Amino acid sequence: MLQTIRDHTQGWIAGVIVSIIILTFALWGIHSYFIGGGNNDVVAEVNGVEITREQQSLAYERLQRQMQSMSNAVAAKQDVSALKERALKNLIEIETLKQAAYKQGFRISEQQIDSYLQSMPELQVDGQFSLERLQQMLANAFLSVSEFLELMKTSLLINQPRIGVLFTATALPDESEYVISLVNQERDISYISLPLPYFLAQPITISAEQIKQYYDQHQQDFLTTEQVNVEYLQLSLKDLMAAITPTEVELQAYYHDNENTFNKQPFNTVQDKVKTAYQQQQAQEKFAMLREQLANITYEHPDSLQFAATQLKLPIQTSKMFS
């Protein structure tokens, strides 16, 4: 995959911020380790490795841009000499950590870099490594592909000792022996299986006395929510309409009084509509009258619906049980 990246992006310059680790080194100006420069004034030396003024300048510029991106006000207050000193200190620390890692025998292989690249979620599209995503993310750090890969190699290298310390644990000899003994312990057990179908297939006889005894001992298990029902009278406009049977004379009179309502169509073509409209009008008038009577009667006789039911000729209905 590394060769594929090089083949597809040869000579392409862009910047990248791909992870917390790499972000740190990009801002510190490690790019200058790889490209060199015309100004070779040495400002520091770490075990024979020189750090030039150009490297310090590049690191300072990146550090300054970092501060500006965080807050213009904060960046304005930063002393130039203090930022340059900080940039140089960062370069020295990186070189020191790199040399220490090499001295302790740490190395990074091409396979490790390849595996790390493919596992980075920032470079994946639909779960697959994407060269296009890599090209999008290489921005503003002035790194070629080869420089970017070298940057990753350095960052992974100097993080190996730190990660090793973080994941290191200590144990006394007796503690180790105890854990190993627990891990390697074995047990032999004997068991018998009692399948439920075997018991269900056997005839089971339960007497009424046993049922009664069980109920008496577990009455709390058979409690139900308290429920009530109500009696009521119902006035229905639909029922009142069904009880009205107008004569043809009444319908003719209603039609002539409301001829505009039926768009002046002939009576025999709209007779059913006329009948429905007549029934609805009569039912609404009767409904209003009965509703007022029902309110008055129940107010005067609040203890029972029987008197109202007799007076209005309505059946007393009973609701279903509800909580």
Secondary structure by P-SEA (a helix, b strand, c coil): caaaaaaacccccccccccaaaaaaaaaccccccccccccccccccccccccaaaaaaaaaaaaaaaaaacaaaaaaccaaaaaaaaaaaaaaaaaaaaaaaaacccccaaaaaaaaaacccccccccccaaaaaaacccccccaaaaaaaaaaaaaaaaaaaaaaabbbbcaaaaaaaaaaaabbbbbbbbbbbaaaaaacbbbbcaaaaaaaaaacccccccccccccccccccaaaaaaaccccaaaaaaaaaaccccccccccccaaaaaaaaaaaaaaaaaaaaaaaaaaaaaaaccccaaaaaaaabbbbbbbcccc
